[in-house]
């Protein structure tokens, strides 16, 4: 026969087990920290199909990127070609300037001494389209990517 004290300890153990089962059985998904900024698009991931074009010289080439979200900013790792065979890579932080209607608006600045100094970028991206204008002391042009 169970005493009142042992019934309470059994009941407490049952509640503890139920709480543990409920904790373990929580659905696995993205946490708030992993979700995109409110009202913006999810621009993270790989962008494999793209190009860049200089308005000043007419030079152009292939462009790709890998974008990783850090808060409401994004680390963008560009790679591409210049003169069809010279590879380049650089990373820049895209600072979010606005979000809404499935669009993320951003700006960035990066000093690249061997390519004309400071490059300023301003653009926007949706889940499947990335468009940004760049300017420097000696050049200006366009980055376009899709996925």
N, C-alpha and C positions, 0 to 999 in steps of 0.2 A: 504494500500500500504506500502511495506517495504522500509525503507530508506537504503542508502548505509551503514550506520553505523550498523544497525540491521542485514543486510545481512552478514557483516563480523563477527559479534558476533555469529550468527547462524552457519556460516561456521566453526568458531573456536570451537564451541561446538560440531559440528559433527566430526571434526578431533579428538577432545579429546575423544569422545565416541568411535570412531573407534580404537584409540590407546588403550583404556581400554579393548575393546573387544578382540583385538589382544593379549594383555598381558595375559588376563584370559584364552584365548583359546590355549595357548602354550601347546604342548603335555607334558603330565606328564611322566617322565622317570628318569633315573639315571643322576645325575649331574656328572661333571668331577670328583668331589671329591669322588663320590660313585663308580666310575668305577675302574676296576682292574688296576694295574700298566701296563704301555705300554708293549705290547708283551708278557705279562705273563698270566698265567692261573688264573681263579677265584677260589682260594682255600678257600674262606670264607664259613662259614656255619657249619653244623653238619657233623661229620664223625662218624658213628655209628658202623662200622664193622672193627675191627682191633685187633692187638695183639702186644705184646712186648716179646722179648726173650733176656736173658742174655747169651752171648757166654761163660762167665767164669763159671757160676754155672749151667746153663741149666734151671734155673727158667724161667717161662713164664706166661702170663696171658692175659686177655682181655684188650683192650685199645679203648677208644673213645676220641673225642676231639670236641671242639667248637672253631672255628677260626674267629676272628674279625679283619678286616683291619684297621690300623691306619696309614694313609699315605702309604708309601711303606714298612711298617713293619706290622707284624701281632701279635696280642695277641692270644696265643694258650692256651686253658684251657683243659688240659688232665684229664681224670679220667680212672681208671681201677681197676684191681684186682691183688693181690699178694697172692700166696698160695691158689688160687681159691675163697677165701672168704674175705680176708682182702682188704678193699677198700682204694684207694689212690686218691688224687687230687693234682694237682699243675698247676700253670700258668707260662708261660714263654713268652718273646718277641722273635719272630722269626725275625731276621734282614735279610732283602733281600740282597743277595750277587750277584744276577744276574737274568735276565729274558730272555726268548726267546723261540720260537717254542712251545708255550703253556705250558712252564715249569717255575716254580718259584724256584730258588735256595736260600737256607737260612742257617743260623747258629744261635745258641743260647747258652747261658750259664746261669746256675741257681745253686745257692748254696742251697743244701738240707742237712742240718747237720745230721739228723737222718738216712740218706741213703748214707753215704759215702762222703759227702762234695759237691764239685763242679762237676756238670754234664755239659759236653760240647756236643752239638748236631750239626750235619751237615747233610743236606739232601736236598731233592727236592720234589716237588709236582706238579701234573697236576690237571685238574678238577676232576679226579676220582681216583687218586692214590697218596698216601703220603708214602714216605720212608725216614727214618732218622737213622743214626748211632749215638749212644751215648757212651761217655766214661767218666769214673770217676777214682779216684785214685784206687779203688778196683774192678771196674766192667767195662764192655763194652758190647754193645748189639745193638739190632735193634728194631725200631718202624716201623710197617707197618699198614696202614689203607686204606680202599677203600670205595667208595660210588657209 
